[in-house]
Amino acid sequence: MQSSHAAAAVSSAFDDPNLIAYGGLEPVVRLAERCGLPALAGEHIRLPASKNGTGAFPAAKLMSLVGGMVAGADSIDDMDRLRHGAMDRLFSGVRAPSTLGSFLRSFTHGHVKQLHAVARRLLPRLAAHTPLLPGADQVAYVDIDDTIRRTYGYAKQGAGYGYSKVKGLNALLGIVSTPLSAPVIAATRLRKGPSNSARGAAAFVAETIRTARACGASGLLVLRADSAFYSADVVNSCQALGTRFSITVRMNASVKAAIAAIGENAWTPIKYPKAVWDEESQCWISDAEIAETHYTAFTSKPKKLQVTARLIVRRVKRLGAGAHPAGQGTLFDTWRYHAAFTNSPLSLRDAERDHRRHAVVEQVIADVKNSAFAHAPSGHFQANAAWLALAALAHNLTRAAGAQAGMFHARATTATIRDHLINVPARLARSARRLTLHLPARWPWSENFTQLFNTAHAPPML
């Protein structure tokens, strides 16, 4: 590729009032309206009245924030991207970044909970209007994990050093997925940086499971988590809600004793179709052995909190001599063990494979950090908590748009969906009281865009 004209023969001017940079934002906003997001915001968000009108028109401000995030905004000032060209003719009620910043700073903990209520009610509607979670009535998974959103400076409320030794805020995410779908975010919590991963995990798990059920997960539902969430409260919360669990266990003395009791003939060799990254040895592995035994967990707790279930163990041969931790004995000198505590009804191979797929939550975290949650934009803790909840709303709305557009975009990252379907330049024309979006000719994803656009503008179902 090269320039077609000499440099002196090319000029630029920002002077066309009919152009917009985000032609795909129109069907996405229309989809949000069809699913009732503005009405949910108006019904559930109740900010106090103030002289400057900060709490007025919460639906319009929420839609402006979510729309900006869907278009790629990752800070409050970045919301100004909604006010260019013909955007004021295509959308009404777009608020200025300063207004949106004041709106977020007016949030208290109770108002953030109201925003969580909006998110819990929107996701089932998105799942009902679009093929967001196909096969949820058969098999679905709930995954929980937390991450640190790094912050800088001294003005961030709640920032501190947590388990990663990085200064920031702790974000807890609960996601829902099926074997046929990409994951969506069912629940979020923003916590102080030094917060323990398992803090409030049982209540958070219960909320995520209830949201998954509301989205149509009426069949087998399995909670997956790492060892930070291995606790009696989390496991019993799952059982109380009729949900299976598959949680990585810590290598304590009783777990090691249970593993040592497994006979050599009980181990089954497996070969991974794709190599798996092993954190301890910092290398890729493709050969391992698996076995299982019964195990009673939480024996230090009262009898009613103790749980007996399957202990699924994967072992990998140590590659180098002297690389093993001291004091574990000959058995642990030769092999490295990874165990999961589960009551999954699947076979050993399937249950072990499904547990490893808990890593899908890391993809969601990376996706969110690569978009709206690239920053915690405010110095106010509750404003950042509201921002995280809104980022989850934008993520789910973008996912729903991708699912409606076609099979490829249903599993693509939100960055790809924005690039292909949302950040499409368009020229706005009016004729006979109709607006027409003129989009680029030969756009590679025009069929997918058309599918999304036509569905978003179809007459509502009776």
N, C-alpha and C positions, 0 to 999 in steps of 0.2 A: 504494500500500500504506500502511496505517496501523494503529496498535494497535487491537485489538478490545476492550480493557478499560481502565478507568482505571488510572493508575499505582499507586494504593493497593490495587488488587485483584489485583496480580501480585506473586509472590514467587519466590525460587529457593532450591534446596537440593541440595547434592551428597550424596545419601543413597541412591541406587539401586545395590545391589551387582550387579545383573543386566545393566547396560548396558555397552557397549563403544563406543569411537569409531571403530574400524577394523574393521568387519565384513568388508571385502574382503581383509584381511590373512590370513584363514584359508585361502582357496583359493590364495593366492600362496605361502604357506609349504608347503601341501600339494604344489604344483607343484615347489617346490625339493626336497622330499623325494622325489618321484617321479623326479626327475632325479639324485638321489644326492648332493646338496650336503653333507648332514651326514657321509655316509660318506667323501666326498672329503676333507673337512676333517680327519676323524679319521685318515685314511690318510697324508696328506701333511704336515700341520702337526705338527712335533715341537719343542715348546718345552721348555727345561730344567726339571727338577723344582725346586721351591723350597719353603721352609717355609710360606709363605702360600698355596701352591696356585695361584700365578698361571698356571702352564702346564697345569693340569689342565682336562679337559673342553673342549678347543679347539672342538669341533663346536658345543656348546651356546652358547659365547660368540660364535662366528662367526655363528651363526643369529640370536642376539639383536641383534648389530650390523647385519646385513643386513636383518632384519625392521624394526628401527627406522628405517633409511634408507629402506626401501620406504614406510614410513608417513609419511616426511617429516622425520626427524631430521637435523640438520646439525651437531650438536655432541655431545660425550660426555654432558653433562648432559641433553641432549634425549632420550637413550635412556630416561629415566624415563617417557616417554609409554606405554611398554609395560606399566606396572604400575598399572593403574587398573581400577575396576569389576570385571567378570567375566573380565578377561584371564587371570588365573591359573587359571581353570577351562577356558578355551579352549586355552591353551598351557601347556606345562610347560618348566621349565629356563630361564625368563627370568632374566637376570642383572642386578644393580644397576649403575647407571652407574659407581660407584667400582670395581667389579670389572672392568668392561669397560675402563676407563681403565688399570688396572694391567696388564691383558692386552695392550693395545696397546703400552704402554711397555716391555714385556718383549721386543718384537720386535727382532731384529738384521737386518742386510742378508740373511743367509741365510734367515731365517724369512719375510721379505718375498718372496723368490724362491719359497719353498714356497707362499705364498699365490697368487703368479702361476701356479704349476703347477695349483692348484685351479681358478683362473679359466679357464685354457686348456682344461681338461677339461670344465668345466661347460657352456661355450657350445655345443660340438657336441651335447651332450645336450639342451639347450634347443631347438636347431634341429631335432633329431630328434623331439622330443615335441610341438612347436608349429609353426605356419606362420610361423616367425620370419624366414627368408630365402628366400621363394619365388623360384624361377627361378635359384637359385645355380648349378645344374648347367649353365646356359646362359651367363649373363653375371654377373659380380660385380666389385665395386670395393673396393680397399683405399685408404684415405686416412690420411695421417699429418700431424700438426701439433702444435705445442706452445703452451702458454699460461702466463701468469703468474698464480698465485693470490696476490693481495695479502695481506701480513701487516703487523701493527703491533707496536710494542714491540721489545724487544731480546732476548727470551727464546727466539726461534724458531731452532733450529739450522738452518743452511744458508740462511737468508734473506739476500737481497742484491739488488743492482740489476742487472737484465739489459737486454736489447735494448729493452724498453719504457720504461726509465727509471723503473720502478715497483719498489719494494722488495717482494720476495716469494719464492715458491718456483716452480720451473719444472716444469710437468707435461707430459709427452709422451704423446699418445694415438694409438693406431692403431685405426681403425674398419673395419667391413665392412658393405657394403650391396649391394643389387641394384636394378635399375630399378623393381621392384615392392614394395620394402620400405623401412622406415625403418632407419637405421644402428644397429648395436650395437657395443660396445667390445670389441675382440679383445685389446688389450694396453695396459698403462700403465707409465709410469716416472715417479717423482718425482726431480727433480734440484735441485741448488743453484740459487739465483736467478740468479747470473751465468753459468750454463752456456750454451755455444753451442748453438744449435738442433740442429745436425747431430751433436753429440757422441753416439757410439754408435748413430747412425741405421741403419747397415747391419745390425747384429745385431738391432736392434729391428724393422726391416722384415722380416727373415727370419722372426722369431718371429710377426709378425702374419700373414704370408702362410701359414705352416704352419697357424696356427689357422683361417684362412679355408678352406684346403683341407680341414681336418678337419670343417668345418661343411657340407661338400658343394659347395664352389666348384670343381667339376671341369671347368668349361668355360673360357671366356675370362675371365681375371682380370687387371685393370689396376690398377697402383699409381699414385695421383695425389698430388702434393705440390707445395709452392711452392718458390721459388728457394733457400730456406735448406737444402733437402735435395738440391740439384743437385750431385752428386758422383759420381766414378767408383765408389766403394765401394757406394753405394746402387744405381746402375744395374746394376752387375755382380752384386750380390746378387739383384736381380730376375731377371736372365737366368739365373743359376745355378739358380733355382727354377722356371723355365718361366713367368714372369709378365711381362706387358707393363708398360710404364711410360709415364707422361705427367707430365713435371716442368717447371715454369716455369724458364726460364733467365735468368741474369743478363745484362744488356746490356754485355758486354765488347767489345773491339775486333773479335774474330773473328766474333762474332754479328752485330754491326753491318755488317761486311763482307758476310756471307752475305745479310743482308736487302737491302743496297744492290744486290746482284747480281740480285735478283728483277725480272724485266721487268714493265712497267706492265700489259701485257695478261694477266699471270698472276693479277691480283687479281680476286677475286669479291666483289661486294657482297652483304651479308647484312643482314637486319633482324631484330632480336630481338623475339619476341612480347611479352616483358616487358623493360622497360628494365633496363640493367645499371649498377650504381654504379661510377664510375671514381674511384679514389683520388687519382690525380695531379691531375685537374682539379676534383675534389670536385663532380661533377655526374652526373646520370643520362644515359646514352647509349642510343640504340636503333638507330643506323646505324653500320656498320663495313664493312671489307673484309678478306678473308682470302686467304692464299696459303701455299704450302709449297715447301720446297727440301730437298735432302739436306745433312746437316751432320755433320762428324766432331768429336766432343766429346773433351775431356780430352787434347789433343795434347801437353801437357807431361808426360803420364804415359808409362810404358813402352807399347810397341806392344800388348801383350796386354790392357791396360786401356782402350785407346781404343775408342770406340763410334761407329759410323756409323748414323744413323737419320734420321727425318723432323724437320724444323724447321717447325712450324706457327706462322704469324705472323698476328696480328690487328692491324690498324691503324685508328686513329680520328683524324679531322681535328682539329687544334688549333682551339679556339674563339676564343681571344684572341691578338692579336699581342703578342709580347714575353713570353709565358708559357712559352716553351720553354727548356730548359737551353742554356747557351752552348757553342759549340764543336762542335756535332754536325752542322753542315752543313745545306744547303738541304733535303735529303730529310727530315731529322729535325726541321727547322723547321716543316714543313707537317703532318707526321703524328706521332702517338705510337704506338709499337709495343709489343706484348706477344707474347712468343714462348714456345713450349712444345716441349721435346725429347721425342719419342715414337716408339715402334715399334708403335703401335696399328694393327691391320689395317683399321680403319674408314675410311670415306670422309673427305675433308677436312672437310666440314660436320659430320659426326657426331663425328669425333675432336675438333674444336675445341669443339663443344657439350658433349661429355662432360668435357673438361678443365675448363671453367668450372664444372661441377657439383661440382668439388672443394670448393666453398664449403659443402657439406653438413657437413663436419667442424666448421665454426664453429657450426652449430646444435647439434651434440652437446656441444661445449664449453660453450655457453650453457646447455644443458639440465642438464649436470652441475653447473655453477656455481650454478644456480638450485635445486639440491636438496642432495644429501649433501656435495658439495665446495664449498658456500658458504663454508666455513671450512677452514683447516688447524688442527684443534682442539688439537693438543698442542705442547708446546715441544720434544719429541723428534722428530728428523728421521725415523727409521725408523717411529715410530708414525704420522706423517703419511703416509709411503709406504704403510703398510698400510691406512690410512684411504682413500687414493685407490683402491687395488686393491679394497677392499670397496665403495666407491661405484660402481665399474664393475660389480661383481657385482650390486648392487642395481639399477643402471640396466638391465642385461640381463634380469634377472628381471622387472622391471616391464614392459619391452618385450615379453617372452614372454607375460606375462599379457594385455597389450593385444592382441597378435596372436591369442591364443586367444579373446578376447571378441568379435572381429568386425573388419570391414574398416576402420571409422572409427578405432577405438582402435589398430589395427595401425600407423597412421601418425601418431597423435597424439603430443604431447609427453608426457613422463613426468608433468609437473604435471597435465595433463588426465586422464591415466589414474588418478592418485591421487585427484583430485577426483571422478571419476565412478564408479570401481570399488573403490577401496581405503578411502578415508576415508568409508565409509558407516556411519552409526550403526546399532547393532543391539542387540536385547534377547535375552539368552540364556535359554532355558528347557530344562529336563530332563524327559523323560517316557519311561518304559519303556527306561531305559538309553540313551537317545538325546538328543543335544543338537540343538536347533533354533535357528537364528538368525532372529529376527523383524526384518525390515527395513522401512523406511518404505514405506507404500502409495503407489502412483502415482509411484515413483521413476523419473525419465525414462529411466534406462539399466538398468532391471531385466532386460530381455532379454539384454543383453550380460553383465551380472553372472551371470545364470543359466547362460549358455553357458560362462563361465569356471568357475563353481562345479561344474557337472555334469561337465565334462571333467576337472577336477582330482580329483574323487572317483570317477571311473569305475574299474572293476576294471583292474588292470595288464595290459598286453598280454603274452601268452605268447610 
